[in-house]
Amino acid sequence: MNSTIRKSDHHLEISFFLLRWLFLISAPIVFYFLHQDAPAFYDWSMFGVLWLFGFIYMAVTQAILHMSKQGTSLYFWNTKGGVIFDFVAFIWLIAITGGVYSPLFPIAYLIILHVAIYWELKGAVLFSFLLSIGTTFITIIGGTPFSTNLWLVYSMNQLFMLLMGLLGGFLVTRERKHYFEKRALEEVAKMDYLTNLRNHRSFQETLQNYLHTNQHFWLVLADLDRFKCVNDKYGHEMGDQVLAKVGSVLDYGVEGYSGTAFRYGGEEFSILFKSSDRDQVAAALKELKDKIENLRFLANENEFSISMSFGCVECTETESSNLVKMADDRLYEAKRAGRNTIIMNKTWIGTEQSHLEREYSEGEYRVEGK
């Protein structure tokens, strides 16, 4: 969720950088005509220093924007710190282009919108007041005669800055709120309420994403052994407790192995390991199998344990309509081999299964390989 917002903010940041370049390029043209009308009032040397400062700042920060990784402290200060530059540059520019009469005064509205993206309503309103204080200070020290016209222009500028802060901040805050509410509903729709794992729908979406983006991954289907006996002997409420505990073990157990666990349906679960390391996936499954086998449950003063069987296939290609079926076949083999067993199959999509050679390792742990 946050990554999606960062991508959106990154695109907006690029847009603001382009607008800054536009103003930087057009500023000398505007200043030239202002200087033509009042050469004694507009100082070219001061403008040149400001323009050079702006050019250097823009070149450096835009290089950082494209080279630094989003979410890092360098990226944070480069983007959000740009607001400080905007404030200094704006006050400086207004001071040398006519104060409140400056034709460049509307740039303030753009800066306020920029602030609203990061700090929403409170930040936008606060920054509006800071700009108001800055422009008021420039107006006072600028020596401009306090006429009715000056007060009218000054008052309207201050009013519009405040309104822009309120409106911009309100719109961004409302947009972010709606976005988070939408994402929260989408997340709820993809979660299994009992095990707190992602559900079958989320599994199918993730699987298709892996296939379409050329991910190298392992698909695992896992099933609790003789789970019907638990429901029949101890009741469905105890069965739900077992499923919830197993879901927790799977969820935490795959974290360190680049895996994601799902509730496939009933007492069946699925796991996607984004890995090309067969030994790592095998170790993860063995660890999960042992943890589940070591679980103990108490019902009607009777203690009981459970076990789980696993069927696993590897995918290194982009298409496989039979991938789930292949994993299910491996799971069936694990059940038929005595349950509480792992069957792995190193599969190259497009290779006939008859070309695969079966080999067995010690005890209950079996592996199929090419």
Disulfide bonds with the S-S distance in Angstrom:
none
